[in-house]
């Protein structure tokens, strides 16, 4: 079980996430994030935001289900998504459902927000339902969940900040051993799984990076 925060905006596929949503400890929607739940009649615990972009049908549905709402002004210092995410206790597992394509400022802001919260101690993962983003901080051995390991899936490492030190692959087609990776390097983009191996992932000795698992195009 985990807390799920659903951001507003397009380009989210909730269908692959239905088992997680049905089993979630709590679902919190940032404004029009509630629109994505309406087709599945999955009722959120709370909706946060200024209600400037949510559909009238969703508003009516939320009122019918007696969903609580926290109203904020349109002009504020943080996005609705950040307010929702930082409301979750740090000891809870957190899934951030957000668009990972579209406006680059929104996508980049949400990915950097995910990394910042990881650095602050949150157990957070981001997804749009098809692509998964796992922030990694410090000395870490990360194994990709078995259900994401498939032939038509690619895996990239995107170092942030000062980069990553001592990076090694586990069960990947293109192998690395104790490498230093600087931000902007394409060395660790589009790796693939060695399907003959039982475990797949990466190790790093220090640094910060995003592990991005996404379908090949």
Secondary structure, DSSP 8 states (H G I E B T S, - for coil): --EEEE-SSS----GGGHHHHHH-SEEEEEGGGGHHHHTTT---SEEEE--SS--HHHHHHHHHTT-EEEE--SS-SS-HHHHHHTTS-TTSEEEEE--SSS-HHHHHHHHHHHHHHHHTT-EEEEESSS-EEEEEESSEEEE--GGG--TTEEEEEEEEEEEEEEEEEESBSS--SSEEE-TT--TTSSB-B-TTSS--EEEESEEEEEEEEEE--
